[in-house]
Each structure stands twice: as C-alpha cells, then as structure tokens.
Amino acid sequence: GGRLAIPREQLQGLEGATEAQLAEIQLWGGGISVSWPQLDVDHYLPHLLERRYGDARWMAALQLRGVAA
C-alpha cells in the first residue's frame, strides 16, 4: 500500500473548492476514477500517478508557476 497526496490547488477543477464540496467524493470504474459530483470534476487515477493533474493547458500553467514537473 501507498499514499498519494496532491494539493488540491494542483488538481484542475478543485483549486477553489470548499471543504464541503471536497467532502463528497465518489469512486467509480472499479476505483480507477474519482469524482466530485458537486463540482462536476473527475480525475483518472492513472493520470494522477503520472502527475497529470489536468488538461495540457492546465499543466502548462502549473509548469510556468514552477508547481508541477
């Protein structure tokens, strides 16, 4: 077992979320995707493991800020 911790500010769609919005999550696809229904945001776990926290534009913006590798 391992842990994956990603600051929410790095995940596209979660950067401005409230604690209440973040509290409601769903796992689907056999646990391979995580969804925040209140925010209409989904992230695919294999992408997160590859440090892909959003679309190409989002990732480019993170790199410009020196946040993501």
N, C-alpha and C positions, 0 to 999 in steps of 0.2 A: 504494500500500500504506500501511497504517496499523497502529497498535497500539492495543490496548485493555487497560489494566491496571486491575484491580479487586482491592482487598484481599480475601482470602478471607473475612475476618470479616464482610464485607458481603453475601456470597452465601449465601442460605438453604441450610442443609444442609452447608456447608463450614466453618463457623466453628470447629468443634472437631476438624477432620480432622488426621490425622498426615501427615507428608511422604510416607510410603509409600502411604497411601490416595490422596493427591492425585496421585501419580506415575502412576497407572493411569487414563488418560482415553481416551474413545472419541469420535470424531466420527461423526455419522450424519445421515441426511436430506440427503445431498449437502453435508455440512459446516455445516448450519444449526443443529444442536444439538450440545451437548457433554454427555457423560455420565461420571460417576464411578461405575462399577459396584460397587466395594467399599462405597460409601456409599449406593447406590440413589438418587442425585441426578442430575437432568437440568436443564440450563438451555438455553433457546431464545435463540440469538444475537440475533435482532431485539429481544427484550425487554431483553437486556443493553445493547444500543446505545441503547435508550430509558431506560436507568438503572432498569429494573425488575429488581431482584435477588432477588425472591421474591414471595410472595402479598401481598395487601393488608395483612394483619396484620403481616407481616414488615416491609413498607415503612413502615408507621405507626410501628413500634418504632424503625426506623432514624431516621426524622424526629424522633422525640422525643429521641433521643440526639444530634441535630444532625449525623448522618453522611451522609445522602442527601438530595439535593434533591428 
